[in-house]
Amino acid sequence: MLTASLVATGCATGTAASSEGQAAAVSASGASPGPSASSPSPTAPGSPEATPSVLSPGSVPVQPAEQGEQEPTPEPVQVLSPEISPYTPVAPRGVAGDGQMDIPDDAAQAAWYEYGKAPADEVGTTVISAHAGSQETPVGPLYALKDSSPGEEVTVLDEAGDAHHYEVTQVEQLGKDGLDFAPYFERTGEHRLVLITCGGQWIDERSSYADNIIVVAEPLD
């Protein structure tokens, strides 16, 4: 969630501006982990025929795209956390054809919302989301977000080789219905990291979890 969207991938939805300045629905969703003999089962096991979105139905206010030539900011490429996952690869993603945040189908891969902010920007919010599980990876690395606690450390590595260290300050489990993601996609203000995935009860008729797991972390540097 990114429907955003840590990621579920992280299950959360909203709207954001694309690089062309067009309005786009953004979501981060988490697919339910399918049955696996070697992987733990989710709260409500399910094998969806199609990967659902991570984020819940909702909208994020459209914000204007930044104009003019700018120096490229190094993109985040890995999330490291002993409590969440020792290694989660991250790839830049924008907006899919359906107007939602583009999340990799495989839960082993997380998405960074490339029209937002990167850790090296030092302002605004860096949003990373992944599915909670998928057919390829029944239990994804961000599935453990549900067990996060304030005080835990998360490191984001960028393509320049720099490590950006954060401390978890907030862990939320919120119902997708009517969830406002605007506060999690800020492009200005103090810098922070937001990780989004899905969680809570599995709803068969929706092929999705009922909630989004949203972890907010503040810079330690």
C-alpha positions as CSV (number, residue, x, y, z in Angstrom):
1,M,0.0,0.0,0.0
2,L,0.7,0.5,-1.0
3,T,-4.9,-1.1,-3.2
4,A,-0.3,1.6,-0.9
5,S,1.4,-0.5,0.6
6,L,4.6,-1.5,2.3
7,V,4.2,-2.9,2.3
8,A,2.0,-5.8,1.1
9,T,2.9,-6.3,0.3
10,G,2.0,-3.6,2.8
11,C,-1.6,-3.0,2.4
12,A,-2.5,0.6,2.1
13,T,-4.0,2.8,-0.6
14,G,-4.0,6.4,-1.7
15,T,-3.3,8.8,-4.4
16,A,-0.1,10.6,-5.3
17,A,1.3,12.6,-8.1
18,S,3.2,10.9,-10.9
19,S,6.3,12.3,-12.5
20,E,4.1,13.9,-15.1
21,G,2.1,15.6,-12.4
22,Q,-1.0,13.5,-13.1
23,A,-3.2,12.2,-10.3
24,A,-2.7,8.5,-9.6
25,A,-4.2,6.2,-7.0
26,V,-1.4,4.7,-4.9
27,S,-1.7,1.5,-3.0
28,A,0.6,-1.0,-1.4
29,S,-1.0,-4.4,-0.9
30,G,-0.1,-7.7,0.6
31,A,-1.0,-11.0,-0.8
32,S,-2.0,-13.7,1.5
33,P,0.7,-16.3,1.9
34,G,-0.3,-19.5,0.3
35,P,0.1,-22.9,1.9
36,S,3.6,-24.0,2.4
37,A,5.1,-26.9,4.2
38,S,8.2,-25.1,5.2
39,S,6.8,-21.6,5.9
40,P,4.6,-20.5,8.8
41,S,0.9,-20.0,7.9
42,P,-0.7,-16.6,8.1
43,T,-3.5,-15.9,10.5
44,A,-6.1,-16.9,7.9
45,P,-4.4,-19.1,5.2
46,G,-5.5,-18.5,1.7
47,S,-4.3,-19.1,-1.9
48,P,-5.7,-16.2,-3.9
49,E,-6.0,-16.7,-7.6
50,A,-4.7,-13.2,-8.2
51,T,-2.3,-11.1,-6.1
52,P,-4.4,-8.5,-4.2
53,S,-3.1,-5.0,-3.6
54,V,-1.5,-4.2,-0.3
55,L,-3.2,-1.0,0.6
56,S,-6.8,-0.5,1.5
57,P,-9.3,1.4,-0.6
58,G,-8.8,5.1,0.1
59,S,-7.2,8.2,-1.4
60,V,-4.2,10.3,-0.7
61,P,-4.5,14.0,-1.8
62,V,-2.8,14.7,-5.1
63,Q,0.3,16.7,-4.7
64,P,2.1,18.6,-7.5
65,A,5.1,17.0,-9.1
66,E,8.4,18.8,-8.5
67,Q,9.5,20.8,-11.5
68,G,12.8,21.6,-13.1
69,E,16.1,19.8,-13.4
70,Q,17.3,18.2,-10.2
71,E,20.3,16.2,-9.1
72,P,19.3,12.5,-9.0
73,T,19.0,11.2,-5.4
74,P,20.5,7.7,-4.8
75,E,17.7,5.2,-4.7
76,P,17.2,2.8,-1.8
77,V,18.1,-0.8,-2.7
78,Q,17.9,-2.8,0.5
79,V,16.1,-2.9,3.8
80,L,18.0,-4.5,6.7
81,S,16.5,-5.3,10.1
82,P,17.3,-8.2,12.4
83,E,13.7,-8.2,13.8
84,I,11.9,-7.8,10.4
85,S,14.2,-9.4,7.9
86,P,18.0,-9.7,7.5
87,Y,17.7,-8.7,3.9
88,T,14.9,-7.3,1.7
89,P,15.7,-6.1,-1.8
90,V,14.0,-2.8,-2.9
91,A,13.3,-1.6,-6.4
92,P,11.9,1.7,-7.5
93,R,8.2,1.5,-8.6
94,G,5.7,4.1,-9.7
95,V,2.1,3.9,-10.6
96,A,0.5,0.8,-12.3
97,G,-2.0,0.9,-15.1
98,D,-4.9,0.6,-12.7
99,G,-3.8,3.8,-10.9
100,Q,-2.4,2.1,-7.9
101,M,1.2,1.9,-6.6
102,D,3.1,-0.7,-8.7
103,I,4.2,-3.5,-6.3
104,P,6.3,-6.5,-7.4
105,D,4.2,-9.7,-7.5
106,D,6.8,-11.6,-5.6
107,A,6.6,-10.8,-1.8
108,A,10.4,-11.3,-1.6
109,Q,10.8,-8.0,-3.4
110,A,9.8,-4.6,-1.9
111,A,8.9,-1.4,-3.8
112,W,10.1,2.1,-3.1
113,Y,7.6,4.8,-4.2
114,E,9.9,6.6,-6.6
115,Y,7.7,9.7,-6.9
116,G,8.1,10.3,-3.1
117,K,11.3,10.8,-1.2
118,A,14.5,8.8,-0.8
119,P,16.5,8.5,2.4
120,A,19.2,10.7,1.1
121,D,16.7,13.5,0.5
122,E,16.6,14.0,4.3
123,V,13.1,15.6,4.0
124,G,9.6,14.1,3.5
125,T,8.7,10.4,3.8
126,T,10.4,7.4,2.2
127,V,7.7,4.8,1.5
128,I,8.6,1.2,1.1
129,S,6.0,-1.5,0.6
130,A,5.7,-5.2,-0.2
131,H,3.2,-8.0,-0.2
132,A,2.8,-10.0,3.0
133,G,3.0,-13.1,0.9
134,S,2.7,-14.4,-2.7
135,Q,2.6,-17.5,-4.7
136,E,6.3,-17.3,-5.3
137,T,7.1,-16.4,-1.6
138,P,4.3,-17.6,0.7
139,V,5.7,-15.5,3.6
140,G,7.4,-12.4,2.5
141,P,10.1,-10.5,4.5
142,L,7.7,-7.7,5.4
143,Y,5.2,-10.1,6.8
144,A,7.0,-9.8,10.1
145,L,6.1,-6.1,10.3
146,K,3.1,-7.1,12.4
147,D,5.5,-8.1,15.2
148,S,7.6,-4.9,15.1
149,S,8.1,-2.8,18.3
150,P,9.2,0.7,19.0
151,G,12.9,0.9,19.6
152,E,13.9,-1.6,16.9
153,E,16.4,-0.5,14.3
154,V,16.0,-0.5,10.6
155,T,18.7,0.3,8.0
156,V,18.1,1.3,4.4
157,L,21.0,1.0,2.0
158,D,21.0,3.1,-1.1
159,E,22.7,2.6,-4.5
160,A,25.5,5.0,-3.5
161,G,26.5,2.6,-0.7
162,D,25.3,4.8,2.1
163,A,23.5,3.3,5.1
164,H,20.6,5.2,6.5
165,H,19.7,4.2,10.1
166,Y,16.2,4.5,11.6
167,E,14.5,3.7,14.9
168,V,10.9,2.4,14.9
169,T,8.7,4.9,16.7
170,Q,5.2,3.7,15.7
171,V,3.5,0.4,14.7
172,E,-0.1,0.5,13.6
173,Q,-2.6,-2.1,12.4
174,L,-5.4,-0.2,10.7
175,G,-8.5,-1.4,8.8
176,K,-8.2,-0.7,5.1
177,D,-11.7,0.6,4.7
178,G,-11.6,4.4,4.7
179,L,-8.0,4.6,5.7
180,D,-6.4,7.9,4.8
181,F,-2.8,7.5,3.6
182,A,-2.1,11.2,3.1
183,P,-0.1,11.4,6.3
184,Y,2.2,8.6,5.2
185,F,3.1,10.1,1.8
186,E,4.4,13.5,2.8
187,R,6.9,15.1,0.5
188,T,7.9,17.9,2.9
189,G,8.6,18.2,6.6
190,E,10.9,16.1,8.7
191,H,12.3,13.0,7.2
192,R,11.1,9.5,8.2
193,L,10.7,6.0,6.8
194,V,7.3,4.3,6.4
195,L,7.1,0.5,5.8
196,I,3.7,-0.9,4.7
197,T,2.3,-4.4,4.3
198,C,-1.0,-6.2,4.9
199,G,-2.1,-8.1,8.0
200,G,-5.0,-8.9,10.3
201,Q,-7.8,-11.2,9.2
202,W,-7.8,-12.8,5.8
203,I,-11.1,-12.1,3.9
204,D,-11.8,-14.8,1.3
205,E,-14.4,-12.8,-0.7
206,R,-11.9,-10.0,-1.1
207,S,-8.8,-12.2,-1.6
208,S,-7.1,-9.8,0.8
209,Y,-6.3,-9.0,4.4
210,A,-8.6,-6.7,6.3
211,D,-5.8,-4.4,7.6
212,N,-2.7,-2.6,6.8
213,I,0.4,-2.9,9.0
214,I,2.2,0.5,9.0
215,V,5.6,1.0,10.7
216,V,7.0,4.5,11.1
217,A,10.7,5.0,11.8
218,E,12.7,8.1,12.5
219,P,16.3,8.7,11.5
220,L,19.0,7.9,14.0
221,D,21.7,9.7,12.1
